[in-house]
């Protein structure tokens, strides 16, 4: 893509207060770097990677976005479901990024309790949404500036 960069924030708002903070951190960072963005909500963390792939498939010849930021929160419960969702959502994002050479920042929190999620999503503390957006911008920069000769 030539011109202004554009990023898609793909979010699972299952925990709306947490995800809102992650979106705020990511959007503040993108805006401060003059990057345009859109937000796409999906039902859960496992749907983030498939949503990114659907967007990619729809825009193969003329990509809509330079990169993607995955945002969501998975809180450990009493069953094995936490491990499945945490591991598979992360694996799917990594596979997409590597197999299709797309910049993806992973801001899906995988935490033991809601207090950890609040701390990691707080825009005034260690906001992982901003961290994921920064990772995405770094990967976009690498992709656009590598000289293969």
URCORSUL-V827626 format. One record per run of one state. SS is the DSSP state (2 for helix, 1 for strand, 0 for the rest). FROM is the first residue (numbers start at 1). LEN is the number of residues. If there is no record, write none. Layout:
ss->{SS,SS}
from->{FROM,FROM}
len->{LEN,LEN}
//
This chain:
ss->{0,1,0,2,0,1,0,2,0,1,0,2,0,1,0,2,0,2,0}
from->{1,6,13,16,33,36,43,46,59,67,76,81,101,103,112,114,122,128,146}
len->{5,7,3,17,3,7,3,13,8,9,5,20,2,9,2,8,6,18,4}
//
